[in-house]
Amino acid sequence: MTTIQPKTNDYALPDQSMPKATNQYDKNMFLKLLMAQLGNQDPMSPMEDREFISQMAQFSSLEQMQGISKQLDSVLVDRHMASISEFSNMIGKTVLYTNETDSETIKGSGRVVSISRTDESGYMADLEDGSSVSVYNITSIKQA
């Protein structure tokens, strides 16, 4: 018996899926909508003053919220750097720490060589022996 191979087509239709909608509204989009609304309004019954003022107030609020968001981002970065600087005074010093688990309490000490931050544990003091301890578990700091 002979096997007939199906003909393959090298041509593929272009992707015609709709672009994904985003929930990010910015001032440019708001202005475009407002200009389209003004340009397409019925000349016999133009937009009411109250509606226009209301939309301008919404636009102003949007701009203010974007400004506040940028300022908060800046504050968070500043706070992060302040914390790193605050804990950096431990570098080169010997620390005593206590780590408590469900079954035991581990006490130890070590010389701090660096400070790092992780998303899971927060600020960590990296010790000379290669271990790390949370800065919040440090009980004492001594000169090396």
Contacts in CASP RR format, 6 or more apart in sequence:
PFRMAT RR
TARGET T0000
AUTHOR 0000-0000-0000
METHOD contacts of the structure
MODEL  1
MTTIQPKTNDYALPDQSMPKATNQYDKNMFLKLLMAQLGNQDPMSPMEDR
EFISQMAQFSSLEQMQGISKQLDSVLVDRHMASISEFSNMIGKTVLYTNE
TDSETIKGSGRVVSISRTDESGYMADLEDGSSVSVYNITSIKQA
25 62 0 8 1.000
26 66 0 8 1.000
27 59 0 8 1.000
27 62 0 8 1.000
27 63 0 8 1.000
27 66 0 8 1.000
30 58 0 8 1.000
30 59 0 8 1.000
30 62 0 8 1.000
31 59 0 8 1.000
34 55 0 8 1.000
34 59 0 8 1.000
37 47 0 8 1.000
38 47 0 8 1.000
41 47 0 8 1.000
80 117 0 8 1.000
83 117 0 8 1.000
83 123 0 8 1.000
84 115 0 8 1.000
84 117 0 8 1.000
84 123 0 8 1.000
87 115 0 8 1.000
87 123 0 8 1.000
87 125 0 8 1.000
87 135 0 8 1.000
88 115 0 8 1.000
90 112 0 8 1.000
90 115 0 8 1.000
90 125 0 8 1.000
90 135 0 8 1.000
90 138 0 8 1.000
90 141 0 8 1.000
91 112 0 8 1.000
91 113 0 8 1.000
91 114 0 8 1.000
91 115 0 8 1.000
92 111 0 8 1.000
92 112 0 8 1.000
92 113 0 8 1.000
92 144 0 8 1.000
93 111 0 8 1.000
93 112 0 8 1.000
93 141 0 8 1.000
93 142 0 8 1.000
93 143 0 8 1.000
93 144 0 8 1.000
94 109 0 8 1.000
94 110 0 8 1.000
94 111 0 8 1.000
94 112 0 8 1.000
94 141 0 8 1.000
94 142 0 8 1.000
94 143 0 8 1.000
94 144 0 8 1.000
95 109 0 8 1.000
95 110 0 8 1.000
95 111 0 8 1.000
95 112 0 8 1.000
95 125 0 8 1.000
95 127 0 8 1.000
95 133 0 8 1.000
95 138 0 8 1.000
95 140 0 8 1.000
95 141 0 8 1.000
95 142 0 8 1.000
96 107 0 8 1.000
96 108 0 8 1.000
96 109 0 8 1.000
96 138 0 8 1.000
96 139 0 8 1.000
96 140 0 8 1.000
96 141 0 8 1.000
96 142 0 8 1.000
97 107 0 8 1.000
97 108 0 8 1.000
97 109 0 8 1.000
97 125 0 8 1.000
97 133 0 8 1.000
97 134 0 8 1.000
97 137 0 8 1.000
97 138 0 8 1.000
97 139 0 8 1.000
98 105 0 8 1.000
98 106 0 8 1.000
98 107 0 8 1.000
98 108 0 8 1.000
98 137 0 8 1.000
98 139 0 8 1.000
99 105 0 8 1.000
99 106 0 8 1.000
99 107 0 8 1.000
99 133 0 8 1.000
99 134 0 8 1.000
99 137 0 8 1.000
100 106 0 8 1.000
110 127 0 8 1.000
110 128 0 8 1.000
110 129 0 8 1.000
111 127 0 8 1.000
111 128 0 8 1.000
111 144 0 8 1.000
112 125 0 8 1.000
112 126 0 8 1.000
112 127 0 8 1.000
112 128 0 8 1.000
113 126 0 8 1.000
113 127 0 8 1.000
113 128 0 8 1.000
114 125 0 8 1.000
114 126 0 8 1.000
115 123 0 8 1.000
115 124 0 8 1.000
115 125 0 8 1.000
115 126 0 8 1.000
115 135 0 8 1.000
116 123 0 8 1.000
116 124 0 8 1.000
116 126 0 8 1.000
116 132 0 8 1.000
117 123 0 8 1.000
117 124 0 8 1.000
118 124 0 8 1.000
121 132 0 8 1.000
121 134 0 8 1.000
122 134 0 8 1.000
123 134 0 8 1.000
123 135 0 8 1.000
123 136 0 8 1.000
124 132 0 8 1.000
124 133 0 8 1.000
124 134 0 8 1.000
124 135 0 8 1.000
125 132 0 8 1.000
125 133 0 8 1.000
125 134 0 8 1.000
125 135 0 8 1.000
125 138 0 8 1.000
126 132 0 8 1.000
127 133 0 8 1.000
END
